[in-house]
Amino acid sequence: MKAAVTAHVGPLPCSNVAQEMGATPLLRWHRSVRASFREVDLRGMIKFLDPKKALLEMVKKFQRELPKSRLLKETGRYSNSPVFVVGIFSGEDQLGEGFGSSLKMAEYRAAEDALLRVYLTRTPPHLIQLPSQTFPMGVGDVYRKAPEGDYKSADLVESEIMYASSGNSFTRSS
């Protein structure tokens, strides 16, 4: 998680944003510009302790059929370097695919791939809904001025000032 955050808001991305805005002379440090600093590969940064268990919980959450592993391909089963390709399916839908030198490793990687496909799939821009779009326009519109007029705060009285400042910064003039 720390690597993902640093990749998005660390010194290099901030330097690149400053250069795009023309604020480079204001920086205390100067970094080289990377062409696509917003494209970060999160796939290698996410690790699951038990991907099969996490996949089972995710499938239950979305009320889908329980995941089942199927051997898709294999080669060299009785040699010293076999390769197995396993797919994880929920009903007829293939959720993920993985390979390994053992069936257990291939199944682990397939479950991990299925989770990464779900969590790292980008939503098409036309389907993204911003929080501001959830408020209806019209009656009760939060973006328009309230009909009752501007808000005017109440005056602070001496007891509130004394309480808020713990009495240390208040000097009473007589």
C-alpha positions as CSV (number, residue, x, y, z in Angstrom):
1,M,0.0,0.0,0.0
2,K,2.8,2.4,0.9
3,A,4.4,1.8,-2.5
4,A,1.1,2.5,-4.3
5,V,0.6,5.7,-2.4
6,T,4.2,6.9,-3.0
7,A,3.8,6.1,-6.7
8,H,0.8,8.5,-6.8
9,V,1.7,11.2,-4.4
10,G,5.5,10.8,-3.9
11,P,8.2,13.3,-4.8
12,L,8.4,12.2,-8.5
13,P,4.6,12.5,-9.3
14,C,4.4,15.8,-7.4
15,S,7.4,17.1,-9.4
16,N,5.8,16.1,-12.6
17,V,2.5,17.8,-11.7
18,A,4.4,20.9,-10.7
19,Q,6.2,20.9,-14.1
20,E,2.8,20.5,-15.9
21,M,1.5,23.5,-14.0
22,G,4.6,25.6,-14.6
23,A,5.6,25.7,-10.9
24,T,9.0,23.9,-11.3
25,P,11.0,26.9,-10.0
26,L,9.1,26.8,-6.7
27,L,10.2,23.2,-5.9
28,R,12.9,22.5,-3.4
29,W,14.0,19.4,-5.3
30,H,14.2,18.7,-9.0
31,R,13.4,15.3,-10.3
32,S,13.6,13.9,-13.8
33,V,10.3,13.7,-15.6
34,R,8.8,10.3,-16.4
35,A,6.4,10.3,-19.4
36,S,3.6,8.2,-17.8
37,F,3.9,8.7,-14.1
38,R,0.2,8.1,-13.5
39,E,0.4,4.6,-14.9
40,V,1.5,2.5,-12.0
41,D,1.5,-1.3,-12.0
42,L,-0.4,-2.2,-8.9
43,R,-0.5,-5.9,-9.8
44,G,2.9,-6.6,-8.3
45,M,2.2,-4.5,-5.2
46,I,-0.9,-6.4,-4.1
47,K,-0.2,-9.7,-2.2
48,F,-2.9,-12.0,-0.8
49,L,-2.3,-14.1,2.3
50,D,-4.8,-16.7,1.2
51,P,-6.3,-15.9,-2.3
52,K,-8.5,-18.9,-2.4
53,K,-10.3,-17.9,0.8
54,A,-10.5,-14.3,-0.3
55,L,-12.0,-15.4,-3.6
56,L,-14.5,-17.5,-1.9
57,E,-15.6,-14.6,0.3
58,M,-15.8,-12.3,-2.7
59,V,-17.9,-14.7,-4.7
60,K,-20.3,-15.1,-1.8
61,K,-20.5,-11.4,-1.4
62,F,-21.6,-11.0,-5.0
63,Q,-24.0,-14.0,-4.7
64,R,-22.3,-16.0,-7.5
65,E,-21.8,-19.7,-7.7
66,L,-18.9,-21.0,-5.6
67,P,-15.5,-21.0,-7.4
68,K,-14.2,-24.3,-8.8
69,S,-10.8,-25.1,-10.1
70,R,-10.3,-26.9,-13.4
71,L,-7.2,-28.2,-15.0
72,L,-7.0,-26.5,-18.4
73,K,-3.6,-27.8,-19.7
74,E,-0.6,-29.7,-18.5
75,T,2.7,-30.9,-19.7
76,G,5.4,-33.2,-18.3
77,R,3.3,-34.5,-15.4
78,Y,5.8,-37.4,-14.7
79,S,9.0,-35.4,-15.5
80,N,11.1,-33.3,-13.2
81,S,9.7,-30.0,-14.5
82,P,5.9,-30.3,-15.0
83,V,3.7,-27.3,-15.9
84,F,0.1,-27.1,-15.0
85,V,-2.4,-24.4,-16.1
86,V,-5.5,-24.1,-13.9
87,G,-8.6,-22.0,-14.3
88,I,-11.0,-20.9,-11.6
89,F,-14.6,-20.8,-12.7
90,S,-17.8,-19.5,-11.1
91,G,-20.5,-21.4,-13.1
92,E,-19.6,-21.0,-16.7
93,D,-17.6,-17.8,-16.2
94,Q,-13.8,-18.1,-16.0
95,L,-12.6,-15.8,-13.2
96,G,-8.9,-16.3,-13.4
97,E,-6.1,-18.5,-14.7
98,G,-2.7,-19.5,-13.3
99,F,0.3,-21.8,-13.9
100,G,2.7,-23.6,-11.7
101,S,5.0,-26.6,-11.3
102,S,2.3,-28.1,-9.0
103,L,-1.4,-28.2,-9.1
104,K,-1.5,-26.4,-5.8
105,M,0.7,-23.5,-7.0
106,A,-1.3,-23.2,-10.2
107,E,-4.6,-23.1,-8.3
108,Y,-3.1,-20.4,-5.9
109,R,-2.0,-18.3,-8.9
110,A,-5.4,-18.7,-10.6
111,A,-7.2,-17.5,-7.5
112,E,-4.8,-14.6,-7.2
113,D,-5.3,-13.7,-10.8
114,A,-9.1,-13.8,-10.4
115,L,-8.9,-11.4,-7.4
116,L,-6.6,-9.0,-9.3
117,R,-8.9,-9.0,-12.3
118,V,-11.8,-8.0,-10.1
119,Y,-10.0,-5.4,-8.0
120,L,-7.8,-3.9,-10.7
121,T,-10.4,-3.7,-13.6
122,R,-10.9,-0.1,-14.7
123,T,-14.4,1.2,-15.0
124,P,-15.1,2.8,-18.4
125,P,-15.2,6.6,-18.1
126,H,-18.9,6.8,-19.1
127,L,-19.9,4.5,-16.2
128,I,-18.0,6.5,-13.5
129,Q,-20.3,8.4,-11.2
130,L,-18.9,11.3,-9.2
131,P,-20.2,12.0,-5.7
132,S,-21.5,15.4,-6.9
133,Q,-23.7,13.5,-9.4
134,T,-25.6,11.7,-6.7
135,F,-27.4,14.8,-5.6
136,P,-30.6,15.5,-7.6
137,M,-31.0,18.8,-9.3
138,G,-34.0,20.8,-8.4
139,V,-35.8,20.8,-5.0
140,G,-33.2,20.6,-2.2
141,D,-30.2,21.1,-4.6
142,V,-27.1,21.4,-2.4
143,Y,-25.3,23.5,-5.0
144,R,-27.8,26.4,-5.0
145,K,-28.0,29.1,-2.5
146,A,-30.4,28.4,0.3
147,P,-33.7,30.3,0.2
148,E,-33.4,31.5,3.8
149,G,-30.4,33.7,2.9
150,D,-26.7,33.8,3.9
151,Y,-25.5,32.2,7.1
152,K,-24.3,34.6,9.8
153,S,-22.5,33.1,12.7
154,A,-23.3,34.1,16.3
155,D,-20.9,36.3,18.3
156,L,-18.6,34.6,20.7
157,V,-19.0,35.5,24.3
158,E,-16.2,35.8,26.8
159,S,-16.9,32.4,28.5
160,E,-16.5,30.6,25.2
161,I,-13.3,32.3,24.4
162,M,-11.9,31.5,27.9
163,Y,-13.0,27.8,27.5
164,A,-11.5,27.4,24.1
165,S,-8.2,28.9,24.9
166,S,-7.8,27.2,28.4
167,G,-7.5,30.7,29.9
168,N,-3.8,31.0,28.9
169,S,-4.0,33.3,25.9
170,F,-6.9,35.5,27.0
171,T,-6.0,38.8,28.5
172,R,-8.8,40.8,30.1
173,S,-8.7,44.5,29.7
174,S,-10.3,46.5,32.5
